[in-house]
Amino acid sequence: MTFSDRIASRRTVLTALAAAATAGAPLAGQLATAAPAFATGENDVYDSNTDLYTSTKDPVVEGTDYGRRSRRHEQFDGYLSKKGVYTQRTAIMAIHGGQIERGTSELCLAIAGYDPSDANKAALLPAVHDYWMFEGMRSENNRDLHVTSVNCDDHVAKVLAASHLNVLSLHGCQYSQLGMPDTMIWPSQADPKLVVVGGLNKTFRDALTYELNAAGFPAVDALSDPYKENLADFAGAATKNICNRTMTGAGAQLEITEDMRRSLFGPQVTDFDWKSGRIATWNNPRFLAFRDACRRAIATVEAGQPIL
């Protein structure tokens, strides 16, 4: 079956998954007590990363309030007589990682091919990707560290995006934020585990939506006709969104509901709420299936992007 054929069969996959999504309802208190996430910058304390790093009004300390982690793989072509092999086409980002939008740092490292519990270990997988993460480290009020995607101006993040054909940016949201009309809610309200796929690279969106659904993770394309009005704030369609500041001017992002992210880790509340729980429980079949679905989508997109 070709990728085009698989996209054509997406409705069949969605129907089957919607019928199956009847278990694993979240605890009622989880949504009520979770810190709100925002897809826009209207509630941001800082106008940009630069503002956050340099603010004297609301000063923060790197290593205490927040941290940054990144990896850029060395590539070297010193031969006039040979064609170089350029392998780093996709960068993975968690610009609201750590305790801001929990679970996105662990997913970023895993999709990049590394161990979420220790980024300094050798790669877990043969194919690896460059990555960048901005992570909240506080015990509370990490939401104050949120800088919306269009205002992300960290120098390393900008260079990483501009030097790759693709960026996959990982975000977290609450299902209740999505504002889905009763007639459009999918999956049901009893199981609000959903991934909203956005970004301006339609091929990337199609691949991500297909692979996630095929792996059992309900996903919708935020720019598709049924959802584009309701999910406009979650669509990653702004050209200034860091996921779209690539060599091609387009990328992809995932807005992953908290219920979905929580389901990727251990069953205890603390398995998700705190970094110690996430790094202790990430290595399970469901987390790995989500990781692998994203990696298959990346491989599909990169296969259609030859470097001449």
Disulfide bonds with the S-S distance in Angstrom:
none
